[in-house]
Amino acid sequence: MAEKIEDGLETDKQAVGSKSCVYYIKWVDVEGVEYAVVMQNENGPCPLLAVINVLLLRGQITLPCGSTEVSEKKLLQFVADCILRLKPKDIDEAELPNYEQNLSDVLALIPSLPKGLDVNIHFTGVKRFEYTPACALFDILNIPLMHGWIIDKADQELCGLHLILDISSK
């Protein structure tokens, strides 16, 4: 298992003054084990919380037991640290330039995680996406990415499925 990232979490006094940059933590008991779940502070997309909560549940990052809030800045740092720590040790020399480009692209999009990511879906399957830096983020962290935009085969003609498939495959 990957080494854990732990946080001394002295509350970020600067971030606490600005509540939009602070996320509350809920503690849940699962079969006698306490897990932190970082809660959304506003409605809307937040891939940051999706990523953070997966990493917390996997035990790849930890928060001090009983902590009640964490700054956005700290969460972004956790994601960046985890990405850098997860570099494959046995990567082939031929694949290294591609991996390094993906890593660079992913690190550049980290600041956008609190607001959302642009992904281009394909309507032919729940795991079908145009490969972009947003998809690379989930790949590097080994987090499956799925969507629910599938056209029912019974409605193919109604929806003009052939046109949608043509558009989504380009």
Buried (B, 14 or more C-beta within 10 A) or exposed (E): EEEEBEBEBEBBEEBEEEEEBBBBBEEEEEEEEEBBBBEEBEEEEBBBBBBBBBBBBBEBBBBEEEBEBBBBEBBBBBBBEBBEEBEEEEEEEEEEEEBEEBBEBBBEBBEBBBEEBEBEBBBBEBEBBBEBBBBBBBEBBEBEBEBEEEBEEEEEEEEEBEEBBEEBEE
